[in-house]
Amino acid sequence: MISDIKIYERFSPTIMESKVSKRFIDIVNTSGDVILPDDGLSKKFDFSNNLVGKVSKEVKVPIFDDGDREYYRNTLKTACVEYLNIMIEKNRAYEWVKVGGGKPTIDNINLSQSWIVSQYKHEYNPWHTHSGHFSGVIYLKIPDDMNKEYDEEFKDHYPASGLIEFMYGEKADFRSDNLKFKPEVGTMLVFPSWLKHSVYPFYVNGERRSMSFNACLLYTSPSPRDRTRSRMPSSAWK
């Protein structure tokens, strides 16, 4: 009846899921374990005024060991480079190609901000977007009974509690306007900073800890006489 069927799904934004190392998790959790219980340090490194979260604490991620700091930054930059390479392969890195970006490296990534989110029962993050070109979230801790709650939640026709949800476009027949992920320790999600997302509350005791980051894409002018680096306009990812 029919043959040679092909499916094209290039209209939606791309979300990249990967895993970070135990070393990365330990580096960030060590910083969080020092800052979060200390009200003085939490106030010193508070980042909540820049965010929309209705959560316990949102703090910057100071890392004082030089080796750990380099590993931390390179992990995040590498994730952004991997995301960019996927976009290049899909012919969707329009501005990067337009300026003759070539093969990207971590030197093309500028980490703008990173912060820890300490979230407890009933707390949530309303719909929002980020700044820059790349954004990401990494899950660091979940409450002991979180998976039990997920098991019950996924019996429901519309699971939501404790999940992160991304949304793009309008609801219509034959398409989806949202995508949800279940937080798991070590999971990293990288996505375009303009992509709208929200975090639903959960209902078990204990801390769910994650960290988020924003990054900007840098490019080197293709002119041999002008090798200065500049931030690429954010329109590159719309």
C-alpha positions in Angstrom: 0.0 0.0 0.0 2.7 2.5 1.0 6.5 2.3 1.2 9.7 4.2 1.9 8.2 5.9 5.0 10.4 8.6 6.6 9.7 10.6 9.8 10.9 14.1 10.3 10.8 15.7 13.8 13.1 18.7 13.5 10.6 21.3 14.7 11.2 20.9 18.4 14.2 22.1 20.6 16.8 19.6 21.5 17.5 18.4 25.1 20.6 16.4 25.7 20.7 13.9 28.6 24.0 12.5 29.9 25.7 11.3 33.1 28.3 13.2 35.1 31.0 11.4 37.0 31.0 10.6 40.8 34.0 13.0 41.1 31.8 15.9 39.8 28.9 15.0 42.1 31.3 14.8 45.1 32.9 18.2 44.2 29.6 20.0 44.1 28.1 18.2 47.1 31.1 19.0 49.2 30.6 22.7 48.5 26.9 22.4 49.2 27.4 20.5 52.4 29.6 23.3 53.7 27.4 26.2 52.6 23.8 25.1 52.9 23.7 24.3 56.7 25.5 27.5 57.6 23.2 30.5 57.5 26.1 32.9 57.3 27.7 31.2 54.3 24.3 30.7 52.7 23.7 34.4 52.9 27.1 35.2 51.6 26.7 33.0 48.5 22.9 33.5 48.1 21.8 33.6 44.5 18.0 33.5 45.0 17.4 37.1 44.0 18.5 36.2 40.5 16.0 33.2 40.3 12.3 32.5 40.5 12.4 29.3 42.6 10.1 28.9 45.6 12.7 26.7 47.3 14.7 26.5 50.6 18.0 27.8 49.3 19.7 28.7 46.0 23.4 29.4 46.4 26.5 29.9 44.2 29.0 27.1 43.9 32.4 28.2 45.3 35.1 25.6 44.7 38.5 26.5 46.2 40.7 23.6 45.1 42.2 24.6 41.7 42.1 21.0 40.4 38.5 20.5 41.4 37.5 23.9 40.0 39.1 23.1 36.6 37.5 19.6 36.5 34.1 21.2 37.4 34.3 23.9 34.8 35.6 21.6 32.1 32.8 19.1 32.7 30.2 21.8 32.1 32.0 23.2 29.1 32.4 19.8 27.6 28.7 19.2 27.8 28.0 22.4 26.0 30.5 21.5 23.3 28.8 18.1 22.9 25.5 19.8 22.5 26.8 22.2 20.0 28.4 19.4 18.0 25.0 17.7 17.8 23.4 20.9 16.6 26.1 21.2 13.9 25.4 17.6 12.8 21.7 18.4 12.6 22.4 21.7 10.6 20.8 23.7 13.4 23.8 25.7 14.6 23.0 28.5 12.3 24.9 31.4 13.7 27.9 29.2 14.5 28.2 28.2 10.9 27.5 31.7 9.6 30.6 33.1 11.4 32.8 30.2 10.3 33.1 28.7 13.8 34.7 25.5 12.6 35.2 22.7 15.2 34.2 23.9 18.7 36.3 23.4 21.8 35.8 24.3 25.4 37.6 27.6 24.7 34.4 28.6 22.9 32.3 28.2 26.0 32.0 30.9 28.7 30.3 29.8 31.9 28.1 32.7 33.0 26.6 31.4 36.3 26.2 28.2 38.2 24.2 27.6 41.4 23.0 24.9 43.8 19.2 24.4 44.4 18.3 22.9 47.7 14.6 21.8 47.5 12.3 20.2 50.1 8.7 19.0 50.3 6.1 21.2 48.8 8.7 23.6 47.2 8.8 24.2 43.4 10.1 26.2 40.5 7.5 28.1 38.4 7.7 28.4 34.6 10.8 30.3 33.6 13.7 30.6 31.1 17.4 31.3 31.5 19.9 33.6 30.0 22.8 32.8 27.6 22.8 30.1 25.0 23.2 26.8 26.9 21.6 25.9 30.2 21.8 22.8 32.2 20.7 21.0 35.4 22.5 18.2 37.2 20.9 16.1 40.0 23.1 15.6 43.1 20.9 14.2 45.8 17.3 12.8 46.1 15.3 11.9 49.3 15.4 8.3 50.4 11.7 7.8 49.6 11.7 9.7 46.3 11.7 6.6 44.1 8.7 5.2 46.1 6.8 8.4 45.4 7.8 8.1 41.7 6.5 4.5 41.6 3.1 5.7 42.8 3.1 8.9 40.7 3.7 7.0 37.5 0.5 5.0 38.1 -1.4 8.2 37.5 -2.6 9.1 34.0 -0.6 12.4 34.2 2.5 12.0 36.4 4.0 15.3 37.5 5.1 15.4 41.2 8.8 15.9 41.5 9.4 16.0 37.8 11.0 18.7 35.6 8.9 19.7 32.6 9.9 21.5 29.4 7.4 23.2 27.2 7.6 24.6 23.7 4.9 25.8 21.3 1.2 25.4 21.6 -0.9 22.2 22.2 -2.3 20.8 19.0 -3.4 17.5 17.5 -0.6 15.3 16.3 2.1 17.0 18.3 3.4 17.3 21.9 4.1 20.6 23.5 5.9 19.2 26.6 8.5 16.7 27.8 9.1 15.6 31.4 12.1 14.0 33.1 12.4 12.1 36.4 15.4 13.4 38.4 18.1 10.8 39.1 21.5 11.4 40.8 24.2 12.0 38.2 21.8 12.9 35.3 22.6 16.1 33.4 20.2 17.8 31.0 21.5 20.4 28.7 19.1 22.6 26.7 18.8 26.0 25.0 18.5 28.7 27.6 15.3 30.1 26.1 13.4 26.8 26.5 10.6 27.3 29.1 10.6 24.8 32.0 9.2 24.2 35.4 9.9 21.9 38.4 6.9 20.3 40.3 6.8 19.9 44.1 7.3 16.5 45.7 5.8 15.2 48.9 8.4 13.2 50.8 10.8 14.3 53.5 14.4 15.1 52.8 16.5 17.3 50.5 16.5 17.1 46.7 19.7 18.8 45.6 20.5 19.9 42.1 22.7 22.4 40.4 22.1 24.6 37.3 24.2 26.6 35.0 24.1 29.0 32.1 26.8 29.4 29.5 27.4 31.6 26.5 28.9 30.6 23.2 32.1 32.4 22.2 33.5 32.5 18.7 36.7 33.6 17.0 36.4 36.0 14.1 37.3 34.2 10.9 39.4 37.2 9.7 43.2 36.5 10.1 43.6 40.1 11.1 41.0 40.0 13.8 41.2 37.0 16.2 39.3 38.6 19.0 36.7 36.5 20.8 33.1 37.7 21.1 29.9 36.5 22.5 27.6 35.1 19.8 24.2 36.7 19.8 21.5 34.7 21.6 19.4 34.8 18.4 21.6 31.9 17.3 19.5 29.5 19.3 16.0 30.7 18.4 
